[in-house]
Amino acid sequence: MQLDDLYRQVIMDHYQHPRNQGDLEGDAVTVDLRNPSCGDEIKLQLQVENGMVRDVRFRGAGCSISMASASMMTEAIKGLSVADALHLAQTFRAMMRGEAVDADELGDLEALSGVSKFPARIKCATLAWQALQRAVGPAEHADDAD
Ligand code: ZN
């Protein structure tokens, strides 16, 4: 893959130093998902209180894109309302489809924008977001395919 150097640095930093890795104690929604095309696995845990994402953790194994995306997602959604987190998931997935999106909403996540040019890797980048949608999204979004 040929990603912009800055973007590559952001991705490798999250891959090598994942944020919010681990397990949540107490009440948490847990979703396990796999991306069979690459072998990526993620266990995402969310603690939702009063409609807010109070805390989030993940564990996983997989390629740098999948793990960096999961790490970046946890940073991005922590403290957001569930509605805003789900909106961000839709925006991220729109970026992966190559659609024009609001860069301000995405922040650091834009570092993954280059993945949209590599269709085989898109599922790597969206795995964590699919887990998020499955955890707290309306049922009709749970099985969205990219
Ligand atoms: Zn992957």
Residues whose N, C-alpha, C, O or C-beta is under 5 A from the ligand:
A	BS01	ZN	C38 D40 G62 C63 S66 C124
